[in-house]
Amino acid sequence: QLCSDHTGWYLPRQKQLMQAYIDGSYGGNLEPSGAHRYYWSATTRSSDTTNAWTTNLSNGYTYPNAKTNTGSIRCVR
């Protein structure tokens, strides 16, 4: 909902967040070095729809997280 408040912006899928990590977002380009924040993706976990995938752009770790938890988002377009 926060991303859709801005024309053309959306919450990325889990694969898009992983690609951001692979492309070097962790090196201080998009994520401060050592921040270790998990960013929500728009991808629901298929084996448990109460979870969505989150990705840490500092180390590339992807983890399912309960949708009721708080966390950071990074909108893309």
Secondary structure, 3 states (H helix, E strand, C coil): CCHHHCCCCECCCHHHHHHHHHCCHHHCCCCCCCCCCEEEEEEECCCCCCEEEEEECCCCCEEEEECCCCCECCCEC
